[in-house]
Amino acid sequence: MTQVVSQGPQLDSNGLRQALRIAGGCTIGFAISKLMNWPNGIFFTVYPMLLLGMVPTLSRGVINQFIASAAFSAFIVLIIQGLFSHLPVVMTLLVFGIFRFLFHKMSSGSAFLFGALGVVSLSIQLHFSSYVDQGSSIYPLILSNGLAIILTVIIAAIMHGVFPDVTARPGRVMPAKPKESIRHEVLLCASVATLSFVVFQVLDLQDSISAQAASVLILFSLCWKAAGMAGWQRAIGTLIGCNAALLSQFFLYNHTDFLLFPVAILWILSFVFARFHILGGGIPGIGFGVLTTFGILFGQSLGPRQDLIYSALYRFSSVSVAIILSLCAVYVMHHLLNRFSATRHHTFD
C-alpha cells in the first residue's frame, strides 16, 4: 500500500532566485554601510528589500521610478524642513498634499512603485530630519538616502545578473477602478499618513521610526478591508521579526564588532523569510513584514557595542500600538468618506 506524503509549498526556480536576490541584496547593502561607517544604515538594508521584494523583475521603468522617488523625496524634505519647519500648520498641509499625490499614483496604478517608495522614503526622512539638532544640517541625511538609492540600484542589477530568472514572468495588469474609489483611497490614505506624521511630531517619538513606518506600510492595501488584514499581518510579521532579532542577538552575544557574524545571520534570516514572502504571493504580507522589521533593527540598531534586545522589545510594543491606532483612523475615514457618493468605495460595499 503506497503512502502519499504531502509536502509543503515549494519555491519554483524563479522564486528561489528571487529569494537569493533579496537575501544577497540586503546583506551586501548592510555590510557596505557598516564597513564604510555610513550613517542611517536603515536605508542601505531596507531599500534592497523593497526593490527586490516588491518587484520581481528589474527594468528601466522600475529603475526610473525608484530613482525618481528618491529625488522627489529629497527635494520635498529640503523644501519642507528648510522653508516651513517653523510653520507647523503650513507644513502639515503640504505633507497632506504630497501624500495625496503619491497615493494617487499608487491607486491609479500609473506609477505604483514610485508612489510606494516615495511614501516610505518621505516618511522616514521627514521623521529623521525633524529631530536634527539645532545648528545641524539635514544634508547628511539627504546624501545618505541618495547614496543608498544609487547603491541599491547597483546591487539589484548585480543580483539579477548573478541570479537571473529561469523563465519569463507573466505581466501584471492593474484593474481599472471607478473614480469614486480612487478618490476614496487617496483621501483615506493621505489623511491617515498625515495624521501619523503629526502624532509622531507632537509626541516627540524620536526612536519610533519603525512604528511610523508600520503605520504607513499598512496603507499600501489602499482600503479599509484590506488594511485590516494588512495590519494584522504586519503585527504578526513584526512579532516574528523582533523574535528573530532577539534570537540573532543570542547567537551574536558580544561579537557584533566582528562584521562576518551579523552578516551571516542577516543573510540566513533574509533568505528564510524571503522564501516565506514569495510563497505568499510576493505581496506585502507577513513575510514582508518580518523582512522589513529585522532589516530596520539590523540597519538602525546593530553596531559596535550595541545590541538588539531593547530595540526589539520597544519596537514590537510601539508598532503594535501604532497599527491599532492607524486601523482605527482608517476605519473612521472609510465610513466618513462612504457617506458621500463622490468618494464612495465601490469594491467592498
HELIX and SHEET records of a PDB file:
HELIX    1   1 SER A   13  LEU A   35  1                                  23    
HELIX    2   2 GLY A   41  MET A   54  1                                  14    
HELIX    3   3 ARG A   60  LEU A   83  1                                  24    
HELIX    4   4 PRO A   88  SER A  108  1                                  21    
HELIX    5   5 PHE A  112  SER A  129  1                                  18    
HELIX    6   6 TYR A  139  VAL A  162  1                                  24    
HELIX    7   7 LYS A  179  VAL A  202  1                                  24    
HELIX    8   8 ILE A  209  LEU A  217  1                                   9    
HELIX    9   9 ILE A  218  SER A  221  5                                   4    
HELIX   10  10 TRP A  224  LEU A  252  1                                  29    
HELIX   11  11 LEU A  260  LEU A  279  1                                  20    
HELIX   12  12 ILE A  286  SER A  301  1                                  16    
HELIX   13  13 ILE A  309  LEU A  337  1                                  29    
HELIX   14  14 SER A  341  THR A  343  5                                   3    
END                                                                             
